[in-house]
Amino acid sequence: MIFEPTAGLDKKSTALTAARRAADPQLSARLDEIAERGFCIIKDAFSSEQVQLTKTQLAPWLQGKLMGRNNFEGESSERVYALLAKAPVIADMVTHPDVLAIVDALLSPHYLLSAALAINVHPGETSQPFHVDDNEGAMVLPKPRVALGVSAIWALDDFTTTNGATEVVPGSHLWADDREPQQHEIEQVIMPAGSALVFAGSLIHRGGANVSASSRLAVTPQYCMPWLRQIENMVLAVPPSMAQQYSDRVRELLGYSIVEPGFMGYVDGRHPRVLIPND
Ligand SMILES: O=C(O)CCC(=O)C(=O)O
């Protein structure tokens, strides 16, 4: 059985997506590409000024101290988590309208930001193990299944053939769990700084090996269904006093939200936004 990435959505969301597709052919083409190949690339999603500002805000955290602790994180890579507690410009990435238009179509309303981390792949780094992003926590739902998350990987340096560009396996979001990618099925994502790779959380991918002389910086915001546990514990990473600086949209994505209709996410019987000072 083949699952469309959107097969898990309710009728209202599906109708909304159909209306948005009709109004926005570019969005429609991106959604078609994700349905078929599992990913799309948004070029020039950030201007060179935004790329530079992001690098400037990340620089204090990229001092060679937060190196990966295993082969998955990458022992020659730096990983900076909890980015919304460290670099407020990341909010513009996390809420980028072209990315959220895709996430809106693929996940249920009130979806959450599951992770937002920077990955600086240094020269000498080897390929990461292949993985999908939407199966954390001993997932018991085998593939093929609907995507439970959507991930973006934003290039802050040009992704080249040698510096550790992300590698994807087109179509693998529709595979069963036991299918292993063969060499000829792997595609490098070559894209200029400021571009965003957006993909179904069920797509097989990995960070590539960096055989160049320069590092490759990326930020990966990942979104998940509202009823899944976030990979990063976002409301502890960004407590109410810090959430105060952000828009309602960012706060909602962090988890200062409830899943409506219903009450998943309440705190002491009330909407969690009441904990944000001066709200
Ligand atoms: O750094 C990359 O290109 C990919 C990283 C990744 O997929 C991950 O850590 O989940």
The ligand as a Tripos MOL2 file, in Angstrom:
@<TRIPOS>MOLECULE
LIG
   10     9     1     0     0
SMALL
NO_CHARGES

@<TRIPOS>ATOM
      1 O1         23.6030   17.7840    8.6420 O.co2     1 LIG1
      2 C1         22.8690   17.2940    7.7710 C.2       1 LIG1
      3 O2         22.9710   17.5510    6.5780 O.co2     1 LIG1
      4 C2         21.7960   16.3270    8.1800 C.3       1 LIG1
      5 C3         21.6750   16.1300    9.6500 C.3       1 LIG1
      6 C4         20.5370   15.2600   10.0240 C.2       1 LIG1
      7 O3         19.8320   14.7400    9.2040 O.2       1 LIG1
      8 C5         20.2260   15.0220   11.4370 C.2       1 LIG1
      9 O4         21.0880   15.1790   12.2980 O.co2     1 LIG1
     10 O5         19.0730   14.6060   11.7300 O.co2     1 LIG1
@<TRIPOS>BOND
     1     1     2 2
     2     2     3 1
     3     2     4 1
     4     4     5 1
     5     5     6 1
     6     6     7 2
     7     6     8 1
     8     8     9 2
     9     8    10 1
@<TRIPOS>SUBSTRUCTURE
     1 LIG1         1 GROUP 0 **** ****
